[in-house]
């Protein structure tokens, strides 16, 4: 239940007709028309439980108007009129994968109507021309989505079974509404959406995200009423308090069929939260797929759409399909951005995972198989873009790393009372050349995995933490004293990479973003409000057993 122990910061909406980079906003009135093979009804009015009216668009196949159809709902505040048959070229979405009727990150009506479905796009409360004030997730939006699902279910052309699919916002809302158990929500397909607002979206390791978050907040400002100022609220709540609790999702309450898709490539946004959602939901029929591709390209590519169809045909049409033969978990094991092997697994984390520790030696800038007896220290300037500590490990045989990763570092801030730590794991080939992976939807030169921690946030949530996944509480700050050396556990987001004999793993520790170069005008994670000063010191060996813990997968012969 939402708490009232904080004041939500709202702001006046911006004229919905003035949104840049959007098609013209259609008039407010109801419109019914046929375009090609689609019957399109725009601005259908849905009355919510408090009397507020929101607007939705509905697409149905012209040749099945007398049929009882299942419905796929796409719910987001980005504008149901924002239709396009393409995304940014670096996204990897190919010509012909989307029709001109496709809303951003949403199911394509042309494909789904041809497959015997109706598709609905909603403008939520307070978004665009829908009534009310826009709230950014939380229980209120979940209840609104619940009401929309139940309204759709009783249309005279509906078969009463509603599914949801979509990327990012369109995935996160699925967790929220499914936990409320609307009677006619029959199956969900969340495709990469964070599930922990604080740790995955706003504050990575307690360090505020300053790139994607303000951009995302501005995408929610087009309204006839007021909208939640997410960027301002995030800045007003640097610690985990009632504001963040109001965004929590009861993932364990979700018990309907779920096809959950994550990626190793969305480090810093959706990777962790999608995998955690799968792990925590209670559904007896649930499947996890974790790929290493660009997320929008993977969602719209024909093979992925076919898997979605197989899933929804089974649970929304009642047909027997091969979904029941799918392995519970399917992963891409990546060698490079463009070379990977798909494999089925019975569970997540993977059965037979061996957590192996590699010990940091600052004296040789290496990672060792056994603890180092000699104490040493790596020292760098956290304000210098070139300042960092690196440690290298060369594999003597082929080794697969798949799953949860953590680092325990003994650290000291010289000349400062706090320090921000940025961690990257990188692959280096046998010739010493960097090997890149897909990253943040657009890039193929990214890391294997990332981690972050503001050292004053080092306290762990003991109930949620495990030996293989530290979870920080973020309830208070504990500043450092001069000369104080402390151990910190840093969660590094999950990854799956195969190292061949002679290839190396490089651990990078830095005081700022390690990946800083982005293409113009494209969303990208950044952290620019830092607490660094003086020098960072990483202590290793002897009394300071700093290590990197890796999930090594043991394969039978």
Helices and strands as residue ranges (DSSP letters): E 10-12, G 16-18, E 31-35, E 38-47, E 53-61, G 62-64, E 69-75, G 89-91, H 109-114, E 117-123, H 139-153, E 158-167, H 169-178, E 185-191, I 197-202, E 203-204, E 207-208, H 212-218, E 226-228, H 230-236, H 242-245, G 251-253, E 257-263, H 271-280, E 286-291, H 295-300, H 302-316, G 322-325, E 329-334, E 340-345, E 353-361, E 366-368, E 376-380, E 388-394, E 399-414, E 420-428, E 434-435, E 437-439, E 443-446, E 449-454, G 455-457, E 486-499, E 504-510, E 535-540, E 547-553
